[in-house]
Amino acid sequence: GDILDDYSRTDAVWILTRNKQFYETNNEKECADKCEAERNFTCRAFLFTRKKLQCLTLAENAKMTVTFASTDTVLYEKIIYLMQCKRGIGTDYRGTEAKTQRGIPCQKWAEKIPHKPNYTPEKHPNAGLEENYCRNPDADENGPWCYTTDPAMRFDYCAIPECEDQCMQCNGEDYHGEVSRTESGLECQHWDVQEPHMHGFILKHYPEKDLKMNYCRNPDGELRPWCFTTSPNKRWEYCNIPQCTTPPAVSGLDSQCLSGRGEDYRGRIAITESGNACQHWNTQFPHKHGWVPDRYPCKGLEENYCRNPDGEKKPWCYTTNSNIRWEYCTIPPCDRTEQVIAGMNNVPVQSPVTEECYQGKGQSYRGTTSVTVSGRKCQAWSSMFPHRHIKTPERFPDADLRENYCRNPDGDSSPWCFTTDPNTIWEYCNLKRCDDHAQE
């Protein structure tokens, strides 16, 4: 990769530092080479002036000293020294945490009291053994550690959080990292351009999805982050982003009662409102479905308990009755007020968003499929790009034109959608009709 990929760039900023070296260079890359080769001190950043082509390697970054405006200057800071989190086992961690997981201050690596160290800055010059910061010079699988200032405890590990930007939780819907290549090595297309592939995933249509630069994202609930590629022959592809080893942060307690739509319900009710037993989520009989626990690890799809993994109006499940694909469950409300509100808004819904097939012409289909028969992604119904149309949620309020899900608002022969391919206005969706037995 580009040597500058390891740096964070800030235009028109100068930082005040005593420990620096001046070099004459032709461009920023040459200046970065000087920073990498610096032996007078640990180079954390460099300044480059465009007019004079002057390069200053710096021992400090903007987190450690004062900054001020300087029109002709560009500041490059090594990302590794800005991060306060670890990647993997943290051998490259260069943050400033200086106490152990028990809160004991760390001993300086260069000192010999109270413990004589095996790992010193002299023996391991490339391990970042500065001050008393937590480090992992021996690639300990438990992560960064330090010698402690407690004579009774020689060393201990440090509580360094894992970098969420380098890994993904669940299906990566909250991934905000900077991976910008697909799993086969193709470079990602920028979200704000329409070449080589035109599409409807634009920041203004998906403001909460962080569609920045050409970074891999998961704006549409796919199995994991993806991107459009810069190859004309490959429209889109998944990205290879590892799962985080630390569990996702818990947002509030898992609820044992119905609050809101019950998306956080983790109780053990496993019977529908009409008395049918629920089908286990990890089985495909009597009903085949896509809500597999291994694919959606954060949806609580345990056993055959009622859940709401897809934003339905309340928890539901597939049933063990082969004639009834799914039903809502009766979950006790968390408080009476919510129960009254839920009763007022209890509008019947004809079919679940999890349907893998459609009945009749599919006008009642409420699934989350958003891919056409040819594999093209669907355009969001509220979007007018790349195709302008009149099939909007406002004009068809009863057709459930949410997101870019396949629907049949106009009585066509089966569910369809506008596509994100500018050369193909619309197509039928990749859905099968439910068999006669299921319809009965």
VODRENPA-826301 format. One record per residue (C-alpha): residue number from 1; residue in one letter; chain; y negated, x negated, z. Coordinates in Angstrom, 3 decimals. Layout:
BEGIN
 seq type mol        Y        X        Z
 NUM    A   A        Y        X        Z
...
***
This chain:
BEGIN
 seq type mol        Y        X        Z
   1    G   A    0.000    0.000    0.000
   2    D   A   -3.697   -0.858   -0.110
   3    I   A   -4.743   -3.193    2.711
   4    L   A   -7.704   -0.884    3.426
   5    D   A   -5.302    1.975    4.229
   6    D   A   -4.931    0.400    7.683
   7    Y   A   -8.654    0.796    8.372
   8    S   A  -10.968    3.678    9.201
   9    R   A  -14.153    3.505    7.118
  10    T   A  -17.647    4.502    8.292
  11    D   A  -20.673    4.135    5.997
  12    A   A  -24.138    2.993    7.076
  13    V   A  -23.138    1.804   10.561
  14    W   A  -23.591   -1.573   12.266
  15    I   A  -22.027   -2.485   15.579
  16    L   A  -23.405   -5.004   18.051
  17    T   A  -20.887   -7.677   19.025
  18    R   A  -21.092  -11.256   20.193
  19    N   A  -17.695  -12.397   18.982
  20    K   A  -17.842  -12.484   15.175
  21    Q   A  -17.370  -14.753   12.172
  22    F   A  -19.342  -14.777    8.887
  23    Y   A  -17.692  -15.150    5.483
  24    E   A  -18.815  -14.904    1.856
  25    T   A  -16.565  -12.456   -0.013
  26    N   A  -16.695  -10.444   -3.233
  27    N   A  -15.440   -7.098   -1.928
  28    E   A  -14.055   -5.177    1.040
  29    K   A  -10.431   -6.153    0.337
  30    E   A  -11.251   -9.830    0.552
  31    C   A  -13.062   -9.169    3.801
  32    A   A   -9.985   -7.349    5.118
  33    D   A   -7.911  -10.412    4.232
  34    K   A  -10.296  -12.527    6.360
  35    C   A   -9.854  -10.095    9.254
  36    E   A   -6.058  -10.296    8.974
  37    A   A   -6.185  -14.106    8.911
  38    E   A   -8.728  -14.456   11.734
  39    R   A   -7.580  -16.985   14.355
  40    N   A  -10.747  -17.323   16.483
  41    F   A  -10.091  -13.932   18.127
  42    T   A   -8.205  -10.684   17.636
  43    C   A   -9.956   -9.030   14.694
  44    R   A  -10.343   -5.299   15.374
  45    A   A  -12.904   -4.475   12.680
  46    F   A  -15.153   -5.932   10.005
  47    L   A  -18.575   -5.236    8.512
  48    F   A  -19.276   -5.594    4.814
  49    T   A  -22.762   -5.571    3.258
  50    R   A  -22.840   -4.428   -0.354
  51    K   A  -25.962   -6.275   -1.553
  52    K   A  -25.350   -9.658    0.055
  53    L   A  -21.540   -9.379   -0.219
  54    Q   A  -21.425  -10.640    3.335
  55    C   A  -18.349  -10.218    5.523
  56    L   A  -18.349  -10.198    9.326
  57    T   A  -15.049  -10.119   11.174
  58    L   A  -15.381   -8.582   14.642
  59    A   A  -13.531   -8.802   17.945
  60    E   A  -14.749   -5.335   18.946
  61    N   A  -14.817   -1.883   17.396
  62    A   A  -17.152    1.092   17.844
  63    K   A  -15.189    2.273   20.896
  64    M   A  -16.036   -0.946   22.735
  65    T   A  -19.711   -1.497   21.965
  66    V   A  -22.918    0.127   20.715
  67    T   A  -23.605    1.210   17.122
  68    F   A  -26.762    1.797   15.113
  69    A   A  -27.692    2.776   11.560
  70    S   A  -27.693    0.195    8.773
  71    T   A  -28.041    1.591    5.250
  72    D   A  -26.310   -1.134    3.241
  73    T   A  -23.383   -1.710    5.612
  74    V   A  -19.836   -0.368    5.725
  75    L   A  -17.805   -0.574    8.941
  76    Y   A  -14.025   -0.855    8.685
  77    E   A  -12.091   -0.473   11.951
  78    K   A   -8.375   -1.142   12.295
  79    I   A   -6.760    2.229   12.950
  80    I   A   -4.175    0.623   15.192
  81    Y   A   -6.888   -0.282   17.731
  82    L   A   -8.392    3.215   17.665
  83    M   A   -5.141    5.009   18.477
  84    Q   A   -4.361    5.970   22.059
  85    C   A   -0.874    7.133   21.138
  86    K   A    2.365    5.459   20.074
  87    R   A    4.397    5.655   16.904
  88    G   A    8.132    5.482   17.475
  89    I   A    8.893    3.028   20.301
  90    G   A    5.322    1.736   20.235
  91    T   A    5.774   -1.916   19.226
  92    D   A    2.459   -1.606   17.373
  93    Y   A    0.665    0.247   20.198
  94    R   A   -2.698   -1.425   20.810
  95    G   A   -4.386    1.166   23.009
  96    T   A   -6.044    0.529   26.350
  97    E   A   -3.722    2.316   28.803
  98    A   A   -3.411   -0.054   31.786
  99    K   A   -1.348    1.784   34.383
 100    T   A    2.311    2.754   34.611
 101    Q   A    3.816    6.216   34.467
 102    R   A    3.685    6.228   38.282
 103    G   A   -0.016    5.359   38.273
 104    I   A    0.379    1.716   39.383
 105    P   A   -2.213   -0.633   37.768
 106    C   A   -0.744   -3.177   35.351
 107    Q   A   -0.805   -6.926   35.950
 108    K   A   -2.675   -8.982   33.348
 109    W   A   -0.292  -10.566   30.855
 110    A   A   -1.906  -13.994   31.320
 111    E   A   -1.557  -13.951   35.123
 112    K   A    1.430  -15.049   37.237
 113    I   A    0.784  -13.045   40.413
 114    P   A    2.450  -10.991   41.788
 115    H   A    5.097  -11.466   39.049
 116    K   A    5.844  -14.496   36.884
 117    P   A    6.042  -13.040   33.355
 118    N   A    8.589  -13.785   30.659
 119    Y   A    6.232  -12.389   28.038
 120    T   A    2.850  -14.116   27.793
 121    P   A    0.058  -14.269   25.177
 122    E   A    0.995  -17.894   24.459
 123    K   A    4.684  -17.175   23.839
 124    H   A    4.022  -13.978   21.873
 125    P   A    0.646  -14.309   20.092
 126    N   A    1.275  -11.369   17.758
 127    A   A    2.331   -8.854   20.424
 128    G   A   -1.214   -7.869   21.436
 129    L   A   -0.776   -9.019   25.056
 130    E   A   -4.444   -8.614   26.000
 131    E   A   -5.869   -7.911   29.436
 132    N   A   -3.418   -5.690   31.326
 133    Y   A   -2.834   -3.140   28.567
 134    C   A    0.584   -1.513   28.154
 135    R   A    2.555   -3.124   25.335
 136    N   A    6.103   -3.373   23.963
 137    P   A    6.604   -7.050   23.027
 138    D   A   10.426   -6.864   23.254
 139    A   A   10.909   -3.632   21.284
 140    D   A   12.195   -1.782   24.343
 141    E   A   13.588    1.560   23.192
 142    N   A   11.816    3.289   26.105
 143    G   A    8.399    2.323   24.754
 144    P   A    5.361    0.358   26.036
 145    W   A    5.516   -1.140   29.547
 146    C   A    3.777   -3.687   31.733
 147    Y   A    4.295   -5.907   34.769
 148    T   A    2.864   -4.048   37.754
 149    T   A    0.482   -5.143   40.505
 150    D   A    3.003   -3.881   43.076
 151    P   A    5.014   -6.867   44.407
 152    A   A    7.978   -4.521   45.004
 153    M   A    8.143   -3.353   41.390
 154    R   A    8.301   -6.057   38.705
 155    F   A    7.662   -3.769   35.724
 156    D   A    7.502   -0.129   34.736
 157    Y   A    7.035    1.969   31.606
 158    C   A    3.745    3.585   30.649
 159    A   A    3.176    7.259   29.801
 160    I   A    1.884    6.859   26.247
 161    P   A    1.827   10.123   24.252
 162    E   A    3.425   10.193   20.840
 163    C   A    1.112   10.349   17.842
 164    E   A    1.420   13.914   16.581
 165    D   A   -0.224   12.917   13.290
 166    Q   A    2.697   10.627   12.483
 167    C   A    5.397   13.230   13.065
 168    M   A    5.766   16.985   12.938
 169    Q   A    6.639   19.625   15.476
 170    C   A    8.753   22.603   14.434
 171    N   A    8.219   23.228   10.698
 172    G   A    5.074   21.146   10.467
 173    E   A    2.704   24.109   10.213
 174    D   A    0.390   22.257   12.624
 175    Y   A    0.871   18.837   10.997
 176    H   A   -2.502   17.104   10.478
 177    G   A   -1.329   13.617    9.535
 178    E   A   -2.239   11.493    6.540
 179    V   A    1.061   11.170    4.680
 180    S   A    0.180   11.702    1.030
 181    R   A    3.404   10.974   -0.848
 182    T   A    6.394   13.223   -1.445
 183    E   A    9.944   12.470   -0.368
 184    S   A   10.711   11.002   -3.814
 185    G   A    7.625    8.752   -3.687
 186    L   A    5.243   10.770   -5.884
 187    E   A    1.559   10.651   -4.961
 188    C   A    0.125   13.986   -3.832
 189    Q   A   -2.540   15.830   -5.830
 190    H   A   -5.797   16.463   -3.973
 191    W   A   -6.032   20.039   -2.727
 192    D   A   -9.559   20.456   -4.113
 193    V   A   -8.654   19.557   -7.712
 194    Q   A   -6.742   21.564  -10.303
 195    E   A   -5.126   18.772  -12.328
 196    P   A   -2.397   18.270  -13.271
 197    H   A   -1.442   21.519  -11.476
 198    M   A   -3.712   24.514  -11.009
 199    H   A   -3.138   26.443   -7.794
 200    G   A   -4.679   28.826   -5.291
 201    F   A   -4.398   26.710   -2.135
 202    I   A   -8.116   26.088   -1.727
 203    L   A   -9.831   25.285    1.560
 204    K   A  -12.111   28.336    1.422
 205    H   A   -9.093   30.632    1.039
 206    Y   A   -7.131   28.841    3.783
 207    P   A   -9.862   27.501    6.113
 208    E   A   -7.504   27.093    9.076
 209    K   A   -4.853   25.099    7.160
 210    D   A   -6.694   21.724    7.131
 211    L   A   -6.267   21.180    3.371
 212    K   A   -7.989   17.783    3.352
 213    M   A   -7.772   15.010    0.773
 214    N   A   -4.250   14.939   -0.676
 215    Y   A   -2.423   15.016    2.652
 216    C   A    0.905   16.827    2.986
 217    R   A    0.495   20.234    4.616
 218    N   A    2.451   23.442    5.219
 219    P   A   -0.058   26.260    4.588
 220    D   A    2.503   28.894    3.597
 221    G   A    5.308   28.702    6.157
 222    E   A    7.670   26.536    4.107
 223    L   A   10.510   24.655    5.817
 224    R   A    8.304   21.561    6.159
 225    P   A    5.043   20.047    4.803
 226    W   A    4.701   19.621    1.047
 227    C   A    2.100   18.984   -1.651
 228    F   A    1.460   19.406   -5.349
 229    T   A    2.242   16.106   -7.075
 230    T   A    0.224   14.004   -9.507
 231    S   A    3.184   14.054  -11.895
 232    P   A    2.771   16.673  -14.676
 233    N   A    6.563   17.112  -14.648
 234    K   A    6.893   17.963  -10.944
 235    R   A    4.695   20.787   -9.678
 236    W   A    5.355   20.339   -5.952
 237    E   A    7.721   18.633   -3.564
 238    Y   A    8.426   18.335    0.157
 239    C   A    7.139   15.306    2.075
 240    N   A    9.310   13.078    4.235
 241    I   A    7.726   13.478    7.686
 242    P   A    9.888   12.770   10.753
 243    Q   A   10.329   15.231   13.589
 244    C   A    8.517   14.298   16.793
 245    T   A   10.830   13.033   19.528
 246    T   A    8.721   14.656   22.245
 247    P   A    8.950   18.469   22.522
 248    P   A    5.946   20.546   21.443
 249    A   A    3.349   21.383   24.057
 250    V   A    4.048   24.717   25.692
 251    S   A    1.196   27.161   25.137
 252    G   A    1.564   29.365   28.153
 253    L   A    4.830   30.524   29.685
 254    D   A    7.528   32.066   27.542
 255    S   A    7.148   35.778   28.075
 256    Q   A    9.886   38.027   29.460
 257    C   A    7.912   41.147   28.528
 258    L   A    5.992   42.463   25.529
 259    S   A    2.504   41.011   25.153
 260    G   A    0.664   41.574   21.879
 261    R   A    3.210   41.443   19.076
 262    G   A    5.747   39.681   21.248
 263    E   A    5.833   36.433   19.270
 264    D   A    6.210   34.543   22.551
 265    Y   A    8.927   36.895   23.889
 266    R   A   11.913   34.853   25.097
 267    G   A   13.782   37.502   27.096
 268    R   A   17.441   38.433   26.697
 269    I   A   17.336   41.981   25.366
 270    A   A   19.831   42.102   22.483
 271    I   A   19.979   45.769   21.535
 272    T   A   17.776   47.736   19.143
 273    E   A   15.735   50.815   19.979
 274    S   A   18.453   53.080   18.527
 275    G   A   21.216   51.347   20.496
 276    N   A   22.664   48.998   17.859
 277    A   A   23.820   45.581   19.069
 278    C   A   21.931   42.639   17.549
 279    Q   A   23.554   40.235   15.103
 280    H   A   23.536   36.572   16.189
 281    W   A   20.794   34.592   14.460
 282    N   A   23.168   31.764   13.533
 283    T   A   25.581   34.084   11.704
 284    Q   A   25.363   35.628    8.234
 285    F   A   27.523   38.678    8.852
 286    P   A   27.162   41.569    8.351
 287    H   A   23.688   40.672    7.006
 288    K   A   22.712   37.521    5.144
 289    H   A   19.263   36.199    6.049
 290    G   A   17.024   33.134    6.100
 291    W   A   16.069   33.044    9.785
 292    V   A   18.463   30.236   10.681
 293    P   A   17.812   28.613   14.110
 294    D   A   18.169   25.070   12.755
 295    R   A   15.497   25.765   10.150
 296    Y   A   13.040   27.310   12.601
 297    P   A   13.504   25.353   15.854
 298    C   A   10.432   26.748   17.624
 299    K   A   10.981   30.471   17.086
 300    G   A   13.376   30.935   19.997
 301    L   A   16.233   32.196   17.788
 302    E   A   18.880   31.953   20.505
 303    E   A   22.089   33.954   20.666
 304    N   A   21.352   37.493   19.394
 305    Y   A   18.215   38.104   21.458
 306    C   A   15.387   40.209   20.019
 307    R   A   12.629   37.998   18.625
 308    N   A    9.511   38.144   16.432
 309    P   A    9.540   34.968   14.318
 310    D   A    7.480   36.358   11.451
 311    G   A    4.498   38.236   12.879
 312    E   A    6.039   41.725   12.765
 313    K   A    4.450   44.374   15.011
 314    K   A    7.002   43.710   17.782
 315    P   A   10.363   41.928   18.377
 316    W   A   13.315   42.943   16.250
 317    C   A   16.761   41.764   15.173
 318    Y   A   19.368   42.194   12.467
 319    T   A   21.994   44.661   13.651
 320    T   A   25.782   44.459   13.779
 321    N   A   25.855   47.785   11.924
 322    S   A   26.504   46.971    8.262
 323    N   A   24.555   50.079    7.215
 324    I   A   21.382   49.147    9.142
 325    R   A   19.992   45.733    8.216
 326    W   A   17.441   45.432   11.033
 327    E   A   15.615   47.410   13.702
 328    Y   A   12.879   46.961   16.274
 329    C   A   13.799   46.441   19.925
 330    T   A   12.389   48.229   22.955
 331    I   A   10.791   45.511   25.105
 332    P   A    9.069   46.475   28.382
 333    P   A    5.297   45.881   28.109
 334    C   A    3.584   43.307   30.294
 335    D   A    0.999   45.872   31.419
 336    R   A    0.310   49.573   30.962
 337    T   A   -2.928   49.066   29.028
 338    E   A   -1.146   47.145   26.296
 339    Q   A    1.528   49.848   26.154
 340    V   A   -1.095   52.559   25.532
 341    I   A   -2.773   50.493   22.830
 342    A   A    0.598   49.754   21.225
 343    G   A    1.405   53.482   21.242
 344    M   A   -1.891   54.331   19.531
 345    N   A   -1.217   51.766   16.826
 346    N   A    2.443   52.587   16.372
 347    V   A    2.316   52.980   12.596
 348    P   A    5.819   53.140   11.074
 349    V   A    6.753   50.197    8.892
 350    Q   A    9.408   50.829    6.301
 351    S   A   11.130   47.455    6.220
 352    P   A   10.924   44.062    7.901
 353    V   A    9.153   40.961    6.640
 354    T   A   12.488   39.161    6.748
 355    E   A   14.156   41.139    3.954
 356    E   A   16.077   39.044    1.458
 357    C   A   16.496   41.977   -0.945
 358    Y   A   14.581   45.092   -1.990
 359    Q   A   15.517   48.737   -2.279
 360    G   A   14.708   50.955   -5.247
 361    K   A   11.695   49.465   -7.022
 362    G   A   10.782   47.385   -3.978
 363    Q   A    7.609   49.304   -3.117
 364    S   A    8.702   49.232    0.533
 365    Y   A    9.562   45.504    0.450
 366    R   A    7.741   43.642    3.245
 367    G   A    9.462   40.260    3.114
 368    T   A    7.841   36.826    3.074
 369    T   A    9.196   35.532   -0.240
 370    S   A    6.338   33.995   -2.229
 371    V   A    8.151   32.357   -5.149
 372    T   A    8.702   33.812   -8.623
 373    V   A   11.897   33.860  -10.670
 374    S   A   10.808   30.655  -12.429
 375    G   A    9.986   28.871   -9.164
 376    R   A    6.201   29.253   -9.348
 377    K   A    4.280   29.828   -6.135
 378    C   A    2.471   33.124   -5.744
 379    Q   A   -1.318   33.407   -5.720
 380    A   A   -2.781   34.981   -2.570
 381    W   A   -3.639   38.647   -3.168
 382    S   A   -7.140   38.155   -1.726
 383    S   A   -7.770   35.182   -4.037
 384    M   A   -9.327   35.413   -7.483
 385    F   A   -8.128   32.007   -8.596
 386    P   A   -6.625   31.051  -10.935
 387    H   A   -6.363   34.719  -11.986
 388    R   A   -8.978   37.432  -11.447
 389    H   A   -7.443   40.835  -10.721
 390    I   A   -7.945   44.225   -9.072
 391    K   A   -4.771   44.252   -6.962
 392    T   A   -6.650   43.502   -3.746
 393    P   A   -5.773   44.468   -0.150
 394    E   A   -8.906   46.649   -0.070
 395    R   A   -7.905   48.664   -3.147
 396    F   A   -4.262   49.006   -2.087
 397    P   A   -4.424   49.314    1.710
 398    D   A   -0.902   50.728    2.012
 399    A   A    0.788   48.034   -0.076
 400    D   A    0.675   45.334    2.659
 401    L   A   -0.888   42.741    0.337
 402    R   A   -0.793   39.960    2.909
 403    E   A   -1.019   36.221    2.197
 404    N   A    0.774   35.527   -1.106
 405    Y   A    3.928   37.526   -0.366
 406    C   A    5.761   39.306   -3.186
 407    R   A    4.902   43.017   -3.346
 408    N   A    4.980   46.003   -5.711
 409    P   A    1.658   47.810   -5.256
 410    D   A    1.670   49.550   -8.650
 411    G   A    5.188   50.987   -9.012
 412    D   A    6.550   48.269  -11.294
 413    S   A   10.318   47.847  -11.633
 414    S   A   10.540   45.259   -8.787
 415    P   A    8.328   43.108   -6.483
 416    W   A    6.073   40.623   -8.274
 417    C   A    2.976   38.484   -7.781
 418    F   A    0.227   36.656   -9.616
 419    T   A    1.172   32.984   -9.928
 420    T   A   -0.772   29.822   -9.097
 421    D   A   -0.013   28.572  -12.613
 422    P   A   -3.110   29.257  -14.776
 423    N   A   -0.889   29.640  -17.828
 424    T   A    1.259   32.371  -16.263
 425    I   A   -0.676   35.374  -14.951
 426    W   A    2.197   37.056  -13.129
 427    E   A    5.969   37.117  -12.772
 428    Y   A    8.652   39.073  -10.966
 429    C   A    9.781   37.478   -7.719
 430    N   A   12.968   35.638   -6.941
 431    L   A   14.543   38.591   -5.130
 432    K   A   17.761   40.542   -5.503
 433    R   A   18.172   44.262   -5.251
 434    C   A   20.097   45.391   -2.165
 435    D   A   23.630   46.524   -3.015
 436    D   A   24.476   50.230   -3.145
 437    H   A   26.283   50.153    0.177
 438    A   A   23.234   48.775    1.970
 439    Q   A   21.022   51.405    0.320
 440    E   A   23.269   54.192    1.552
***
